[in-house]
Amino acid sequence: MISPKQNEAFENFLATVKENGVLDEETTILAFLTAAMAIRCRYCAERFIDYAKNLGISDEKMGAVAAVAMCVRAGSARALAFDLAEKQD
């Protein structure tokens, strides 16, 4: 479904984001992992857990970013609930 050219472009984009020159590699991978968990992308989360383990990032740090992702998801649901309640008034 995705052409080799499109896949190569995505992989180049990913590499550019990973090697951003601003965040250190650990912070970047933890940011990716947090986002992957927040949007519930299992493939992405598994990929970035593998990256994290290869970098020696602790389970404790990965657990901390999982909690951040849970908070983001919960906050999103909370905001939606407030919006829907407001529209009901």
KAFEN-V784813 format. One record per backbone hydrogen bond with DSSP energy under -1.0 kcal/mol. NH is the residue of the N-H (numbers start at 0). CO is the residue of the C=O. E is the energy in kcal/mol with one decimal. If there is no record, write none. Layout:
nh=[NH,NH]
co=[CO,CO]
e=[E,E]
This chain:
nh=[6,7,8,9,10,11,12,13,14,15,16,17,18,27,28,29,30,31,32,33,34,35,36,37,38,40,41,44,45,46,47,48,49,50,51,52,53,54,55,56,61,62,63,64,65,66,67,68,69,70,71,72,73,74,75,76,77,78,79,80,81,82,83,84,85,86]
co=[2,3,4,5,6,7,8,9,10,11,12,13,14,23,24,25,26,27,28,29,30,31,32,33,34,35,39,40,41,42,43,44,45,46,47,48,49,50,52,51,57,58,59,60,61,62,63,64,65,66,67,68,69,70,71,72,73,74,75,76,77,78,79,80,81,82]
e=[-2.7,-2.5,-2.1,-2.3,-2.7,-2.4,-2.3,-3.1,-2.3,-2.2,-2.4,-2.8,-2.1,-2.4,-2.5,-2.6,-2.3,-2.5,-2.6,-2.5,-2.5,-2.8,-2.4,-2.5,-2.2,-2.6,-1.0,-2.9,-2.8,-2.4,-2.7,-2.3,-2.2,-2.1,-2.5,-2.9,-2.4,-1.5,-1.1,-2.7,-2.2,-2.6,-1.9,-2.1,-1.8,-1.9,-1.7,-2.4,-2.4,-2.3,-2.4,-2.5,-2.7,-2.9,-2.3,-2.2,-2.5,-2.6,-2.3,-2.4,-2.4,-2.5,-2.9,-2.5,-2.4,-1.8]
